[in-house]
């Protein structure tokens, strides 16, 4: 099944970062060149497609691997000596500019600033092409969503979780609402303002989208906005809004959980994707970094014993959990098993073996709502039912047989375990650990020099890249930066 998407990388005045400057100290193309690029409605669409390409690379290269490698659900091949081995061992130096420490900063701000250009220049295109107003508004909505998710990723990687301080007064990230003057002093906002900015962008995107779900789940939509807002609110511990957004996605859009007999195929085929995808990146024709990391023949990462033990401890006789089938492959003679979430087993051409990475899917909405309701100690019937829906899909048992006790603590424990089984190796784990203020505890199978880390910990986030600290005299470093102002 061939699926294609035009890959036109839009490079604005700040899209290229060299090894000797920070993300704004780059060769200036000039405003007139940017203005000449935005000369038609097609140019706005091409710019968004280029931004989608940047997002795909950001997620595929870093935003799944980082929180999983720094978590407790993978074991790294002992022979691995590449850049991820530094991250796995929490060897986090600001000088490692050519590792994820520098690359996430670079790529996320590339996305932010390209989105800013679209937001800044699209209105003048709309004036010139009023008949294309609806299409241009949708592209601007995409740009707001893309700027929001890039800022959110930056906050997750370089700032402690939202409730790290009682009033979220700790450092967040540099916020970009438009292309800044190159002489501007760029300082980090606090976490409270960082998350306000993310929410504002998402709400603006929501306003600009029409009422219909996007026909192609490979692009953001109003439902994707609500899904990301549900996650952001959950991380902020704003549980009322998390419930509201998750409920909106569950009730008001045309999504349904992939049936149990299609769950394995949802990840391992390109022709059976199901109706669970809210927003899923298009990997057609891409050489997937994460696919190589989890490849069952040349693996860098394997499922940890801790992950396997969760399935074993929760096992129900006669009702095997379908999600466990994705941590084994019969042809792989390895007692550790292997992760199959990024392996296409369907017999199609190499180019068609697209690994489409989930950004948001429906199962997350059920577990967000269940957790938020339990933390509010409200409507525990709905919370328990949400957990039961996920368990029932996984085991094939009736939902009534899968309900946790109607107790907030029991539901929270159930959600915690279901999130492990449902989202392992999908880029959630470290962020779940830190937002819950938990210690990192890896099992004895770990090949890392770091077996455990106590919360709170400065190394639960990256240092600000040294190249930025050196070039941007206004930037405030993190505690684990060697360079301090």
Protein Blocks (a to p, Z undefined) as FASTA:
>chain_A
ZZdddddddddfklpccfkbcfklccdfbjklmmmmmmcfklmmmmmmmmmmmmmmmmmm
mmmmmmmmmmmmbccdfkbcbfklmmmnopacfklmmbmklmmmmmmmmmmmmmmmmmmm
mmmmmmmmmmlmmmmmmmmmmmmmmmmmmmmmmmmmmpccfklpmnlpaccddddfbdcd
fkbccddddfklmmmmmmmmmmmmmmmpcfbdcfblkbccfklmmmmmmmmmmmnopakl
mmmmmmmmmmmcccddddfklmmmmmmpcklnojmbmbdcdfehiacfklmmmocklcfb
dcdfklmmmmmmmpcehiacfklmmmccfklccfkbpafklccfbdcdfklmcccddfbd
fklmmmmmmmmmmmnopakllmmmmmmmmmmmmnopafklmcccddfklmmmmmmmmmmm
mmgonopmmmmmmmnopacdddfkbcbfbfbdcdddfklpccddfklmmmmmmbccdfkl
mbdZZ
